[in-house]
Amino acid sequence: MPNKLLTLKQAAAYLRVTDSVIKEMVKSGIFESIKKGNTVKIQKVDIDEWLDNLSDVENEHLALKKAVCRFTDYFKAKFIFLDFEATNKFEAIAEMAKKAKDLKIVRDHRWLYQVVIAREELVSTAIGDGVALLHPRHHHPSKIKKPTILFGRSKQDIDFDAIDNKPVNLFFMLLLHDDVQHLFSISYISKFLLHEENLNILRNAMTHKEIADALTSVVPYKISTEVVKKKTKKKTVKLDKK
């Protein structure tokens, strides 16, 4: 039976990573690429062999890349809202709710404002270090068109009843459809915020791209290419169209 060939997009879906990860793996020689016409493909057997021979450390790195891929299902650069005007928590939540409507994530920003405020009245979602994780108390898949995470930064520091008593100017708004999505996203963002350098990027970045790149990147790493047919150097094979 002939070996199955996968396009880069198919390979990314198979491994549950982003397209850019697959391209980097081909570029670094992890997988041999086969060019058929204008399409670059990878042999599925090479991917399976690579997976079978991963070390514990390499498996951990792959899991991180899968987490990034999953996060990008909810978060895009266009969901970033920088340096908006607000002087208190109510104005900040209102601005984020309007952004959600502008992006067509919700139809009614007033409804979103009310359910997020209701959640804040229970206990503040400000987690310290100038960050708040805004979200409704309950999931509303019928009112939220697609699972989305917004990021906003206010010009002013805002009193948000944070656990460390520090003002807030960094806001994530989690508009998700179920507990699985919510818990994953809380975990992902919390781990990101553990590193002071990441907080500094959120506080000081001048462009949406800087923030998006930071939130959707993992520490670069190298994987030994010896686990794939023990090759130290890969080449591209070009097949003529038939």
C-alpha positions, 0 to 999 in steps of 0.5 A: 500500500503506497505511503500517504502524503500530507500537505503542510496544512494536513500535517499541521491538522494531524499533529494539531499544531499551527502551519508555521510550526510544520513549516519550521519543522520541514525547514529544520530537517525534521521531515523530508519534504516532497514537492509535487507541482507547486505543493509541498507534502510530507510522508505520513509514515515519517510523522508517525515514526517521529512521534513514536521516537519522541523523548519525554522532553520532546513530547512536552515541547510538542504539547506546548505547541499544541496548546498554542494552536488551541489558544489561537482558535480563540485569540487573534491579533484583531482581538487586541484593543490597545490604549482605550480610555476608561477611568473606572471598572465600569467604563473599562468593561463597557469598552471591552463589550463594545469591542466584542460587538464591533467584532461581531462576537456578540450582537448586544454589547449592553447584554455583555456589559451586564453579565460581566458586571454581574460576575464582577459583583460576586468577586473581582476577576483582577488576579494581580500584577495589573491584570483582570480576566473578565468573563460572564458568570455562565456560558452563553453559546447562543449569544456568543457567536464564536469562542473568543478571547479579547485583550485590551489595555487601558491608558489609565490604571484602574481600581479593580479591587485586585487581590494585591490592591494594585490598579489594573490596565491589562484586560482579557475578556473570555467569551467561551462556550463551555467549561473545557474551553474556559479552564484551558484558557484560564490555565494558558493565560495564567502560565503566560503571566507567570513570566515578568517579561511577558507582562512587560510585553503586554504593558509596553508593546506598541503594536498588536503584532508584538502582543499576538506574537508573545501570546502565541509563541513558545520557547524555540527548541531543537529536535534531533532529526536522528529519530526520523530514519537517522538522517542528519540532512534532508533534501526536497524531492521534486516529482513531475506532474503526471 
